[in-house]
Amino acid sequence: MKQCAFATKESMERALNEAEEKAHKNLARYKFMNFGYWAAIWVHVNQVGNFHRPNPFSAYVELAKNKERG
């Protein structure tokens, strides 16, 4: 994947951490659209920066799947 020529690995790591923090803060405040925005930013930066970190939101997805199944 291409990486932005102006971004450093350190600045992308800061962006990754910021996106995770903002996603959790928005979810805690019932701001679901904002949560989705920051979660998507986290996924994008994780992919573009080749960080290969496990998705911190996967537990929420599993919870939703279990709720859907009944």
C-alpha positions as CSV (number, residue, x, y, z in Angstrom):
1,M,0.0,0.0,0.0
2,K,1.1,3.5,-0.7
3,Q,2.0,5.7,2.2
4,C,1.7,9.5,2.3
5,A,5.1,11.0,1.4
6,F,4.7,13.7,4.0
7,A,3.8,11.5,6.9
8,T,6.4,9.9,9.2
9,K,5.9,6.6,10.9
10,E,5.8,8.5,14.2
11,S,3.1,10.9,13.1
12,M,1.0,8.0,11.7
13,E,1.4,6.2,15.0
14,R,0.2,9.3,16.9
15,A,-2.8,9.5,14.5
16,L,-3.5,5.8,15.1
17,N,-3.5,6.3,18.9
18,E,-5.6,9.5,18.6
19,A,-8.2,7.8,16.4
20,E,-8.6,4.9,18.8
21,E,-9.0,7.3,21.8
22,K,-11.5,9.5,20.0
23,A,-13.5,6.4,18.8
24,H,-13.8,5.2,22.4
25,K,-14.7,8.6,23.7
26,N,-17.4,9.0,21.1
27,L,-18.9,5.6,21.8
28,A,-19.0,6.3,25.5
29,R,-21.0,9.4,24.7
30,Y,-23.5,7.6,22.5
31,K,-22.2,9.4,19.4
32,F,-22.3,6.4,17.2
33,M,-21.7,8.2,13.9
34,N,-18.6,9.8,15.3
35,F,-17.4,6.5,16.7
36,G,-17.8,4.9,13.2
37,Y,-15.8,7.8,11.7
38,W,-12.9,7.4,14.1
39,A,-12.9,3.7,14.0
40,A,-12.7,3.9,10.2
41,I,-9.8,6.3,10.5
42,W,-8.0,3.9,12.8
43,V,-8.5,1.0,10.3
44,H,-7.2,3.1,7.4
45,V,-4.1,4.4,9.2
46,N,-3.4,0.9,10.5
47,Q,-3.5,-0.4,6.9
48,V,-1.6,2.5,5.3
49,G,1.0,2.6,7.9
50,N,1.5,-1.2,7.8
51,F,1.2,-1.4,11.6
52,H,-0.6,-4.7,11.6
53,R,-2.2,-4.1,15.0
54,P,-5.2,-6.1,16.0
55,N,-8.4,-4.2,15.7
56,P,-9.4,-2.7,19.1
57,F,-13.0,-2.7,18.0
58,S,-13.4,-6.3,17.2
59,A,-14.9,-7.1,20.6
60,Y,-17.7,-4.7,19.8
61,V,-18.4,-6.4,16.5
62,E,-18.5,-9.8,18.2
63,L,-20.9,-8.4,20.8
64,A,-23.2,-7.1,18.1
65,K,-23.1,-10.4,16.2
66,N,-24.1,-12.3,19.4
67,K,-27.0,-9.9,20.0
68,E,-28.2,-10.3,16.4
69,R,-28.2,-14.1,16.7
70,G,-30.4,-13.8,19.8
